[in-house]
Amino acid sequence: MKKFMFINRKAPYGTIYALESLEVVLITATLDQDVSLVFMDDGVYELVKGQQTKDIGIKNFSPSYRALEGYDVEKLYVDQASLAQRGLNEVDLLVPVEVLDTAQMAELMAQQDVVLSF
């Protein structure tokens, strides 16, 4: 088993990065790999509660993050600085996460076999 870390850096809508990342995470998890998911930069917006996408004509896939536990994806991390820069905190997010500072995030990344950024 390899340790895979997926880093989501893009806003959830306007590009395909966030949705593609979610799909790759689910595929990797079904292959019984150790999966971690990190949200930083504008990627933290993927987890914000109450998103409304009807007016932009795109399906809101953010609630899908609640299903990750069913795929044994339980290691969700958020960059502390990214949250703070966007005026967000843990209570604004859909799912439980571990908030890490820069040093903690670097240490976690160093422990991975594969790191993919979206």
N, CA, C and O atoms as CSV, one atom per row, in Angstrom:
chain,resi,resn,atom,element,x,y,z
A,1,MET,N,N,0.849,-1.185,0.000
A,1,MET,CA,C,0.000,0.000,0.000
A,1,MET,C,C,0.895,1.250,0.000
A,1,MET,O,O,1.845,1.358,0.775
A,2,LYS,N,N,0.564,2.168,-0.879
A,2,LYS,CA,C,1.297,3.429,-0.956
A,2,LYS,C,C,0.467,4.546,-0.336
A,2,LYS,O,O,-0.761,4.478,-0.282
A,3,LYS,N,N,1.166,5.568,0.129
A,3,LYS,CA,C,0.511,6.751,0.681
A,3,LYS,C,C,0.369,7.788,-0.425
A,3,LYS,O,O,1.362,8.290,-0.954
A,4,PHE,N,N,-0.876,8.101,-0.767
A,4,PHE,CA,C,-1.188,9.096,-1.786
A,4,PHE,C,C,-1.756,10.341,-1.122
A,4,PHE,O,O,-2.671,10.253,-0.303
A,5,MET,N,N,-1.217,11.493,-1.473
A,5,MET,CA,C,-1.776,12.760,-1.008
A,5,MET,C,C,-2.230,13.551,-2.222
A,5,MET,O,O,-1.475,13.744,-3.175
A,6,PHE,N,N,-3.470,14.002,-2.172
A,6,PHE,CA,C,-4.036,14.845,-3.219
A,6,PHE,C,C,-4.214,16.233,-2.639
A,6,PHE,O,O,-4.816,16.396,-1.578
A,7,ILE,N,N,-3.693,17.230,-3.329
A,7,ILE,CA,C,-3.784,18.610,-2.865
A,7,ILE,C,C,-4.703,19.379,-3.798
A,7,ILE,O,O,-4.438,19.501,-4.994
A,8,ASN,N,N,-5.774,19.889,-3.241
A,8,ASN,CA,C,-6.731,20.686,-4.014
A,8,ASN,C,C,-6.448,22.158,-3.747
A,8,ASN,O,O,-6.554,22.633,-2.616
A,9,ARG,N,N,-6.083,22.877,-4.820
A,9,ARG,CA,C,-5.694,24.286,-4.705
A,9,ARG,C,C,-6.636,25.242,-5.442
A,9,ARG,O,O,-6.529,26.459,-5.289
A,10,LYS,N,N,-7.543,24.703,-6.228
A,10,LYS,CA,C,-8.393,25.550,-7.083
A,10,LYS,C,C,-9.798,25.686,-6.504
A,10,LYS,O,O,-10.266,24.815,-5.771
A,11,ALA,N,N,-10.449,26.770,-6.837
A,11,ALA,CA,C,-11.846,26.967,-6.454
A,11,ALA,C,C,-12.689,25.849,-7.070
A,11,ALA,O,O,-12.335,25.316,-8.122
A,12,PRO,N,N,-13.790,25.493,-6.429
A,12,PRO,CA,C,-14.566,24.337,-6.880
A,12,PRO,C,C,-15.257,24.479,-8.227
A,12,PRO,O,O,-15.515,23.471,-8.885
A,13,TYR,N,N,-15.556,25.666,-8.645
A,13,TYR,CA,C,-16.312,25.840,-9.882
A,13,TYR,C,C,-15.591,26.822,-10.796
A,13,TYR,O,O,-14.908,27.732,-10.326
A,14,GLY,N,N,-15.744,26.635,-12.079
A,14,GLY,CA,C,-15.068,27.485,-13.057
A,14,GLY,C,C,-13.985,26.730,-13.816
A,14,GLY,O,O,-13.599,27.117,-14.919
A,15,THR,N,N,-13.498,25.642,-13.208
A,15,THR,CA,C,-12.548,24.735,-13.872
A,15,THR,C,C,-12.951,23.313,-13.506
A,15,THR,O,O,-13.848,23.100,-12.690
A,16,ILE,N,N,-12.287,22.356,-14.111
A,16,ILE,CA,C,-12.609,20.956,-13.807
A,16,ILE,C,C,-11.696,20.357,-12.735
A,16,ILE,O,O,-11.878,19.201,-12.354
A,17,TYR,N,N,-10.724,21.117,-12.247
A,17,TYR,CA,C,-9.732,20.575,-11.321
A,17,TYR,C,C,-10.335,19.941,-10.068
A,17,TYR,O,O,-9.963,18.825,-9.708
A,18,ALA,N,N,-11.235,20.615,-9.417
A,18,ALA,CA,C,-11.789,20.109,-8.164
A,18,ALA,C,C,-12.574,18.819,-8.373
A,18,ALA,O,O,-12.413,17.863,-7.614
A,19,LEU,N,N,-13.409,18.789,-9.384
A,19,LEU,CA,C,-14.196,17.589,-9.651
A,19,LEU,C,C,-13.301,16.434,-10.099
A,19,LEU,O,O,-13.505,15.295,-9.678
A,20,GLU,N,N,-12.327,16.714,-10.934
A,20,GLU,CA,C,-11.395,15.676,-11.381
A,20,GLU,C,C,-10.614,15.117,-10.198
A,20,GLU,O,O,-10.395,13.908,-10.116
A,21,SER,N,N,-10.199,15.973,-9.296
A,21,SER,CA,C,-9.480,15.519,-8.107
A,21,SER,C,C,-10.340,14.578,-7.278
A,21,SER,O,O,-9.875,13.531,-6.827
A,22,LEU,N,N,-11.585,14.957,-7.084
A,22,LEU,CA,C,-12.498,14.111,-6.311
A,22,LEU,C,C,-12.634,12.734,-6.952
A,22,LEU,O,O,-12.633,11.720,-6.254
A,23,GLU,N,N,-12.750,12.696,-8.259
A,23,GLU,CA,C,-12.874,11.413,-8.957
A,23,GLU,C,C,-11.614,10.563,-8.805
A,23,GLU,O,O,-11.703,9.355,-8.587
A,24,VAL,N,N,-10.445,11.186,-8.919
A,24,VAL,CA,C,-9.186,10.447,-8.771
A,24,VAL,C,C,-9.021,9.950,-7.336
A,24,VAL,O,O,-8.533,8.841,-7.118
A,25,VAL,N,N,-9.417,10.748,-6.373
A,25,VAL,CA,C,-9.362,10.323,-4.962
A,25,VAL,C,C,-10.214,9.079,-4.759
A,25,VAL,O,O,-9.768,8.119,-4.131
A,26,LEU,N,N,-11.422,9.087,-5.280
A,26,LEU,CA,C,-12.314,7.938,-5.113
A,26,LEU,C,C,-11.764,6.693,-5.809
A,26,LEU,O,O,-11.850,5.594,-5.263
A,27,ILE,N,N,-11.210,6.853,-6.988
A,27,ILE,CA,C,-10.621,5.713,-7.697
A,27,ILE,C,C,-9.444,5.146,-6.907
A,27,ILE,O,O,-9.328,3.932,-6.741
A,28,THR,N,N,-8.585,6.021,-6.427
A,28,THR,CA,C,-7.419,5.574,-5.661
A,28,THR,C,C,-7.846,4.863,-4.390
A,28,THR,O,O,-7.256,3.850,-4.014
A,29,ALA,N,N,-8.864,5.385,-3.728
A,29,ALA,CA,C,-9.350,4.754,-2.498
A,29,ALA,C,C,-9.923,3.371,-2.774
A,29,ALA,O,O,-9.759,2.468,-1.954
A,30,THR,N,N,-10.586,3.184,-3.903
A,30,THR,CA,C,-11.149,1.864,-4.212
A,30,THR,C,C,-10.054,0.852,-4.528
A,30,THR,O,O,-10.304,-0.354,-4.523
A,31,LEU,N,N,-8.841,1.334,-4.802
A,31,LEU,CA,C,-7.702,0.445,-5.033
A,31,LEU,C,C,-6.946,0.152,-3.733
A,31,LEU,O,O,-5.804,-0.308,-3.756
A,32,ASP,N,N,-7.598,0.426,-2.606
A,32,ASP,CA,C,-7.064,0.148,-1.267
A,32,ASP,C,C,-5.728,0.820,-0.987
A,32,ASP,O,O,-4.834,0.209,-0.401
A,33,GLN,N,N,-5.591,2.057,-1.396
A,33,GLN,CA,C,-4.396,2.836,-1.089
A,33,GLN,C,C,-4.689,3.748,0.099
A,33,GLN,O,O,-5.848,4.026,0.409
A,34,ASP,N,N,-3.644,4.205,0.751
A,34,ASP,CA,C,-3.751,5.136,1.877
A,34,ASP,C,C,-3.880,6.543,1.292
A,34,ASP,O,O,-2.916,7.080,0.748
A,35,VAL,N,N,-5.058,7.135,1.403
A,35,VAL,CA,C,-5.352,8.404,0.740
A,35,VAL,C,C,-5.529,9.534,1.754
A,35,VAL,O,O,-6.264,9.410,2.733
A,36,SER,N,N,-4.829,10.640,1.486
A,36,SER,CA,C,-4.998,11.884,2.239
A,36,SER,C,C,-5.438,12.955,1.249
A,36,SER,O,O,-5.020,12.958,0.091
A,37,LEU,N,N,-6.279,13.855,1.716
A,37,LEU,CA,C,-6.781,14.926,0.867
A,37,LEU,C,C,-6.534,16.258,1.572
A,37,LEU,O,O,-6.960,16.465,2.708
A,38,VAL,N,N,-5.836,17.155,0.873
A,38,VAL,CA,C,-5.463,18.453,1.429
A,38,VAL,C,C,-6.159,19.558,0.648
A,38,VAL,O,O,-6.255,19.500,-0.578
A,39,PHE,N,N,-6.635,20.549,1.358
A,39,PHE,CA,C,-7.267,21.712,0.744
A,39,PHE,C,C,-6.452,22.937,1.133
A,39,PHE,O,O,-6.286,23.239,2.315
A,40,MET,N,N,-5.951,23.633,0.128
A,40,MET,CA,C,-5.194,24.857,0.391
A,40,MET,C,C,-5.463,25.873,-0.712
A,40,MET,O,O,-6.065,25.554,-1.738
A,41,ASP,N,N,-5.015,27.077,-0.487
A,41,ASP,CA,C,-5.286,28.183,-1.411
A,41,ASP,C,C,-6.810,28.248,-1.636
A,41,ASP,O,O,-7.573,28.083,-0.684
A,42,ASP,N,N,-7.262,28.485,-2.874
A,42,ASP,CA,C,-8.706,28.569,-3.130
A,42,ASP,C,C,-9.401,27.210,-3.027
A,42,ASP,O,O,-10.629,27.142,-3.069
A,43,GLY,N,N,-8.640,26.146,-2.896
A,43,GLY,CA,C,-9.224,24.815,-2.704
A,43,GLY,C,C,-10.040,24.704,-1.433
A,43,GLY,O,O,-10.902,23.831,-1.336
A,44,VAL,N,N,-9.794,25.566,-0.452
A,44,VAL,CA,C,-10.589,25.508,0.779
A,44,VAL,C,C,-12.062,25.807,0.509
A,44,VAL,O,O,-12.936,25.380,1.262
A,45,TYR,N,N,-12.329,26.541,-0.568
A,45,TYR,CA,C,-13.724,26.845,-0.910
A,45,TYR,C,C,-14.520,25.595,-1.288
A,45,TYR,O,O,-15.750,25.618,-1.246
A,46,GLU,N,N,-13.846,24.515,-1.652
A,46,GLU,CA,C,-14.551,23.278,-2.001
A,46,GLU,C,C,-15.356,22.728,-0.833
A,46,GLU,O,O,-16.346,22.025,-1.032
A,47,LEU,N,N,-14.936,23.043,0.370
A,47,LEU,CA,C,-15.586,22.487,1.561
A,47,LEU,C,C,-16.558,23.432,2.260
A,47,LEU,O,O,-17.138,23.073,3.285
A,48,VAL,N,N,-16.738,24.612,1.730
A,48,VAL,CA,C,-17.600,25.596,2.394
A,48,VAL,C,C,-19.068,25.166,2.329
A,48,VAL,O,O,-19.570,24.772,1.276
A,49,LYS,N,N,-19.735,25.251,3.468
A,49,LYS,CA,C,-21.162,24.900,3.569
A,49,LYS,C,C,-22.020,25.871,2.754
A,49,LYS,O,O,-21.649,27.025,2.536
A,50,GLY,N,N,-23.168,25.374,2.313
A,50,GLY,CA,C,-24.207,26.221,1.743
A,50,GLY,C,C,-23.945,26.785,0.361
A,50,GLY,O,O,-24.507,27.822,0.008
A,51,GLN,N,N,-23.119,26.141,-0.419
A,51,GLN,CA,C,-22.850,26.646,-1.763
A,51,GLN,C,C,-24.084,26.474,-2.646
A,51,GLN,O,O,-24.760,25.446,-2.601
A,52,GLN,N,N,-24.360,27.495,-3.443
A,52,GLN,CA,C,-25.489,27.486,-4.365
A,52,GLN,C,C,-24.954,27.636,-5.778
A,52,GLN,O,O,-24.371,28.668,-6.112
A,53,THR,N,N,-25.145,26.624,-6.609
A,53,THR,CA,C,-24.577,26.656,-7.956
A,53,THR,C,C,-25.643,26.710,-9.055
A,53,THR,O,O,-25.320,26.698,-10.242
A,54,LYS,N,N,-26.879,26.768,-8.660
A,54,LYS,CA,C,-27.963,26.758,-9.654
A,54,LYS,C,C,-27.823,27.876,-10.684
A,54,LYS,O,O,-28.024,27.651,-11.877
A,55,ASP,N,N,-27.485,29.058,-10.235
A,55,ASP,CA,C,-27.402,30.209,-11.138
A,55,ASP,C,C,-26.251,30.116,-12.146
A,55,ASP,O,O,-26.276,30.801,-13.169
A,56,ILE,N,N,-25.263,29.294,-11.876
A,56,ILE,CA,C,-24.165,29.147,-12.834
A,56,ILE,C,C,-24.320,27.876,-13.672
A,56,ILE,O,O,-23.474,27.571,-14.512
A,57,GLY,N,N,-25.404,27.145,-13.437
A,57,GLY,CA,C,-25.723,25.989,-14.261
A,57,GLY,C,C,-24.814,24.788,-14.065
A,57,GLY,O,O,-24.638,23.981,-14.977
A,58,ILE,N,N,-24.239,24.672,-12.880
A,58,ILE,CA,C,-23.339,23.559,-12.574
A,58,ILE,C,C,-23.853,22.843,-11.328
A,58,ILE,O,O,-24.285,23.481,-10.368
A,59,LYS,N,N,-23.801,21.523,-11.352
A,59,LYS,CA,C,-24.234,20.755,-10.192
A,59,LYS,C,C,-23.260,20.967,-9.032
A,59,LYS,O,O,-22.043,20.943,-9.216
A,60,ASN,N,N,-23.808,21.172,-7.851
A,60,ASN,CA,C,-23.011,21.338,-6.648
A,60,ASN,C,C,-22.520,19.966,-6.190
A,60,ASN,O,O,-23.300,19.168,-5.671
A,61,PHE,N,N,-21.237,19.692,-6.381
A,61,PHE,CA,C,-20.692,18.398,-5.984
A,61,PHE,C,C,-20.063,18.422,-4.585
A,61,PHE,O,O,-19.634,17.379,-4.092
A,62,SER,N,N,-20.003,19.563,-3.956
A,62,SER,CA,C,-19.364,19.660,-2.642
A,62,SER,C,C,-19.942,18.705,-1.596
A,62,SER,O,O,-19.174,18.188,-0.784
A,63,PRO,N,N,-21.250,18.441,-1.571
A,63,PRO,CA,C,-21.759,17.473,-0.597
A,63,PRO,C,C,-21.174,16.068,-0.758
A,63,PRO,O,O,-21.259,15.251,0.158
A,64,SER,N,N,-20.581,15.790,-1.921
A,64,SER,CA,C,-19.947,14.485,-2.134
A,64,SER,C,C,-18.806,14.242,-1.160
A,64,SER,O,O,-18.457,13.091,-0.896
A,65,TYR,N,N,-18.219,15.303,-0.621
A,65,TYR,CA,C,-17.125,15.129,0.335
A,65,TYR,C,C,-17.607,14.426,1.604
A,65,TYR,O,O,-16.810,13.817,2.317
A,66,ARG,N,N,-18.887,14.506,1.883
A,66,ARG,CA,C,-19.438,13.793,3.047
A,66,ARG,C,C,-19.387,12.281,2.854
A,66,ARG,O,O,-19.390,11.541,3.838
A,67,ALA,N,N,-19.341,11.806,1.615
A,67,ALA,CA,C,-19.323,10.375,1.308
A,67,ALA,C,C,-17.919,9.771,1.365
A,67,ALA,O,O,-17.777,8.551,1.283
A,68,LEU,N,N,-16.904,10.580,1.500
A,68,LEU,CA,C,-15.531,10.068,1.471
A,68,LEU,C,C,-15.259,9.026,2.547
A,68,LEU,O,O,-14.514,8.072,2.324
A,69,GLU,N,N,-15.855,9.211,3.691
A,69,GLU,CA,C,-15.647,8.254,4.783
A,69,GLU,C,C,-16.055,6.844,4.368
A,69,GLU,O,O,-15.431,5.873,4.796
A,70,GLY,N,N,-17.075,6.720,3.554
A,70,GLY,CA,C,-17.520,5.423,3.060
A,70,GLY,C,C,-16.505,4.750,2.149
A,70,GLY,O,O,-16.586,3.547,1.899
A,71,TYR,N,N,-15.552,5.525,1.657
A,71,TYR,CA,C,-14.468,5.002,0.818
A,71,TYR,C,C,-13.164,4.903,1.616
A,71,TYR,O,O,-12.090,4.730,1.040
A,72,ASP,N,N,-13.266,5.013,2.927
A,72,ASP,CA,C,-12.109,4.999,3.830
A,72,ASP,C,C,-11.148,6.161,3.583
A,72,ASP,O,O,-9.949,6.046,3.835
A,73,VAL,N,N,-11.672,7.258,3.098
A,73,VAL,CA,C,-10.882,8.486,2.972
A,73,VAL,C,C,-11.264,9.357,4.160
A,73,VAL,O,O,-12.250,10.094,4.127
A,74,GLU,N,N,-10.469,9.251,5.192
A,74,GLU,CA,C,-10.781,9.946,6.438
A,74,GLU,C,C,-9.740,10.977,6.826
A,74,GLU,O,O,-9.895,11.683,7.822
A,75,LYS,N,N,-8.678,11.062,6.037
A,75,LYS,CA,C,-7.595,11.999,6.325
A,75,LYS,C,C,-7.780,13.247,5.485
A,75,LYS,O,O,-7.277,13.341,4.365
A,76,LEU,N,N,-8.510,14.204,6.042
A,76,LEU,CA,C,-8.768,15.471,5.360
A,76,LEU,C,C,-8.061,16.585,6.116
A,76,LEU,O,O,-8.245,16.750,7.322
A,77,TYR,N,N,-7.256,17.341,5.397
A,77,TYR,CA,C,-6.458,18.396,6.006
A,77,TYR,C,C,-6.716,19.717,5.298
A,77,TYR,O,O,-6.960,19.760,4.092
A,78,VAL,N,N,-6.656,20.793,6.073
A,78,VAL,CA,C,-6.827,22.127,5.511
A,78,VAL,C,C,-5.672,22.994,5.993
A,78,VAL,O,O,-5.271,22.939,7.156
A,79,ASP,N,N,-5.154,23.785,5.080
A,79,ASP,CA,C,-4.074,24.709,5.386
A,79,ASP,C,C,-4.618,25.881,6.204
A,79,ASP,O,O,-5.528,26.592,5.779
A,80,GLN,N,N,-4.042,26.056,7.366
A,80,GLN,CA,C,-4.501,27.098,8.296
A,80,GLN,C,C,-4.437,28.498,7.684
A,80,GLN,O,O,-5.378,29.280,7.818
A,81,ALA,N,N,-3.336,28.810,7.018
A,81,ALA,CA,C,-3.174,30.144,6.425
A,81,ALA,C,C,-4.201,30.394,5.329
A,81,ALA,O,O,-4.718,31.504,5.199
A,82,SER,N,N,-4.497,29.367,4.542
A,82,SER,CA,C,-5.478,29.519,3.461
A,82,SER,C,C,-6.860,29.838,4.017
A,82,SER,O,O,-7.576,30.675,3.470
A,83,LEU,N,N,-7.231,29.170,5.103
A,83,LEU,CA,C,-8.518,29.473,5.748
A,83,LEU,C,C,-8.533,30.919,6.238
A,83,LEU,O,O,-9.460,31.676,5.950
A,84,ALA,N,N,-7.500,31.288,6.978
A,84,ALA,CA,C,-7.440,32.623,7.573
A,84,ALA,C,C,-7.468,33.719,6.502
A,84,ALA,O,O,-8.156,34.727,6.665
A,85,GLN,N,N,-6.728,33.526,5.418
A,85,GLN,CA,C,-6.677,34.530,4.352
A,85,GLN,C,C,-8.034,34.741,3.698
A,85,GLN,O,O,-8.284,35.797,3.117
A,86,ARG,N,N,-8.909,33.750,3.786
A,86,ARG,CA,C,-10.232,33.839,3.159
A,86,ARG,C,C,-11.333,34.092,4.182
A,86,ARG,O,O,-12.517,34.015,3.856
A,87,GLY,N,N,-10.945,34.393,5.414
A,87,GLY,CA,C,-11.916,34.709,6.462
A,87,GLY,C,C,-12.770,33.526,6.874
A,87,GLY,O,O,-13.908,33.702,7.308
A,88,LEU,N,N,-12.231,32.315,6.742
A,88,LEU,CA,C,-12.972,31.098,7.072
A,88,LEU,C,C,-12.372,30.407,8.284
A,88,LEU,O,O,-11.220,30.644,8.649
A,89,ASN,N,N,-13.178,29.544,8.903
A,89,ASN,CA,C,-12.672,28.677,9.958
A,89,ASN,C,C,-13.381,27.330,9.865
A,89,ASN,O,O,-14.227,27.135,8.992
A,90,GLU,N,N,-13.047,26.409,10.747
A,90,GLU,CA,C,-13.559,25.034,10.656
A,90,GLU,C,C,-15.078,24.938,10.665
A,90,GLU,O,O,-15.632,24.049,10.018
A,91,VAL,N,N,-15.763,25.814,11.370
A,91,VAL,CA,C,-17.222,25.719,11.446
A,91,VAL,C,C,-17.892,26.060,10.117
A,91,VAL,O,O,-19.073,25.769,9.924
A,92,ASP,N,N,-17.151,26.669,9.209
A,92,ASP,CA,C,-17.684,27.008,7.886
A,92,ASP,C,C,-17.640,25.828,6.912
A,92,ASP,O,O,-18.139,25.934,5.792
A,93,LEU,N,N,-17.049,24.711,7.327
A,93,LEU,CA,C,-16.785,23.599,6.421
A,93,LEU,C,C,-17.782,22.463,6.570
A,93,LEU,O,O,-18.332,22.241,7.649
A,94,LEU,N,N,-18.010,21.746,5.477
A,94,LEU,CA,C,-18.981,20.656,5.403
A,94,LEU,C,C,-18.605,19.421,6.209
A,94,LEU,O,O,-19.476,18.727,6.734
A,95,VAL,N,N,-17.335,19.154,6.306
A,95,VAL,CA,C,-16.856,17.910,6.906
A,95,VAL,C,C,-15.777,18.207,7.945
A,95,VAL,O,O,-15.132,19.254,7.897
A,96,PRO,N,N,-15.587,17.288,8.878
A,96,PRO,CA,C,-14.495,17.469,9.847
A,96,PRO,C,C,-13.140,17.386,9.147
A,96,PRO,O,O,-12.919,16.522,8.298
A,97,VAL,N,N,-12.252,18.281,9.507
A,97,VAL,CA,C,-10.912,18.324,8.934
A,97,VAL,C,C,-9.901,18.551,10.050
A,97,VAL,O,O,-10.257,18.945,11.161
A,98,GLU,N,N,-8.653,18.298,9.737
A,98,GLU,CA,C,-7.573,18.672,10.639
A,98,GLU,C,C,-6.890,19.878,10.019
A,98,GLU,O,O,-6.427,19.817,8.880
A,99,VAL,N,N,-6.826,20.966,10.758
A,99,VAL,CA,C,-6.201,22.193,10.270
A,99,VAL,C,C,-4.724,22.155,10.664
A,99,VAL,O,O,-4.382,21.971,11.832
A,100,LEU,N,N,-3.860,22.333,9.665
A,100,LEU,CA,C,-2.421,22.258,9.892
A,100,LEU,C,C,-1.739,23.569,9.530
A,100,LEU,O,O,-2.136,24.248,8.584
A,101,ASP,N,N,-0.708,23.915,10.294
A,101,ASP,CA,C,0.089,25.080,9.929
A,101,ASP,C,C,1.123,24.660,8.876
A,101,ASP,O,O,1.180,23.490,8.495
A,102,THR,N,N,1.912,25.582,8.422
A,102,THR,CA,C,2.845,25.331,7.323
A,102,THR,C,C,3.852,24.227,7.660
A,102,THR,O,O,4.112,23.360,6.825
A,103,ALA,N,N,4.407,24.246,8.842
A,103,ALA,CA,C,5.391,23.237,9.234
A,103,ALA,C,C,4.763,21.848,9.322
A,103,ALA,O,O,5.352,20.865,8.872
A,104,GLN,N,N,3.579,21.773,9.899
A,104,GLN,CA,C,2.875,20.484,10.004
A,104,GLN,C,C,2.538,19.938,8.621
A,104,GLN,O,O,2.652,18.736,8.381
A,105,MET,N,N,2.122,20.818,7.713
A,105,MET,CA,C,1.777,20.401,6.360
A,105,MET,C,C,3.012,19.873,5.637
A,105,MET,O,O,2.934,18.857,4.946
A,106,ALA,N,N,4.136,20.540,5.785
A,106,ALA,CA,C,5.382,20.103,5.144
A,106,ALA,C,C,5.804,18.736,5.675
A,106,ALA,O,O,6.253,17.881,4.912
A,107,GLU,N,N,5.660,18.536,6.958
A,107,GLU,CA,C,6.013,17.243,7.564
A,107,GLU,C,C,5.121,16.129,7.032
A,107,GLU,O,O,5.599,15.040,6.715
A,108,LEU,N,N,3.831,16.406,6.936
A,108,LEU,CA,C,2.888,15.421,6.415
A,108,LEU,C,C,3.198,15.079,4.959
A,108,LEU,O,O,3.163,13.910,4.574
A,109,MET,N,N,3.498,16.085,4.158
A,109,MET,CA,C,3.816,15.855,2.742
A,109,MET,C,C,5.073,14.992,2.600
A,109,MET,O,O,5.153,14.150,1.705
A,110,ALA,N,N,6.037,15.200,3.469
A,110,ALA,CA,C,7.287,14.439,3.399
A,110,ALA,C,C,7.064,12.954,3.691
A,110,ALA,O,O,7.893,12.124,3.317
A,111,GLN,N,N,5.977,12.615,4.342
A,111,GLN,CA,C,5.687,11.218,4.687
A,111,GLN,C,C,4.988,10.461,3.564
A,111,GLN,O,O,4.779,9.254,3.684
A,112,GLN,N,N,4.623,11.128,2.487
A,112,GLN,CA,C,3.842,10.515,1.416
A,112,GLN,C,C,4.743,9.862,0.372
A,112,GLN,O,O,5.882,10.280,0.168
A,113,ASP,N,N,4.213,8.829,-0.285
A,113,ASP,CA,C,4.898,8.213,-1.418
A,113,ASP,C,C,4.605,8.968,-2.708
A,113,ASP,O,O,5.473,9.106,-3.570
A,114,VAL,N,N,3.365,9.456,-2.834
A,114,VAL,CA,C,2.922,10.150,-4.041
A,114,VAL,C,C,2.155,11.399,-3.615
A,114,VAL,O,O,1.278,11.330,-2.755
A,115,VAL,N,N,2.487,12.540,-4.218
A,115,VAL,CA,C,1.765,13.794,-3.953
A,115,VAL,C,C,1.328,14.346,-5.304
A,115,VAL,O,O,2.152,14.595,-6.185
A,116,LEU,N,N,0.027,14.534,-5.453
A,116,LEU,CA,C,-0.540,15.081,-6.689
A,116,LEU,C,C,-1.298,16.370,-6.357
A,116,LEU,O,O,-2.084,16.413,-5.411
A,117,SER,N,N,-1.055,17.398,-7.134
A,117,SER,CA,C,-1.692,18.691,-6.905
A,117,SER,C,C,-2.651,19.003,-8.045
A,117,SER,O,O,-2.314,18.851,-9.219
A,118,PHE,N,N,-3.844,19.441,-7.680
A,118,PHE,CA,C,-4.868,19.816,-8.651
A,118,PHE,C,C,-5.201,21.286,-8.488
A,118,PHE,O,O,-6.046,21.811,-9.212
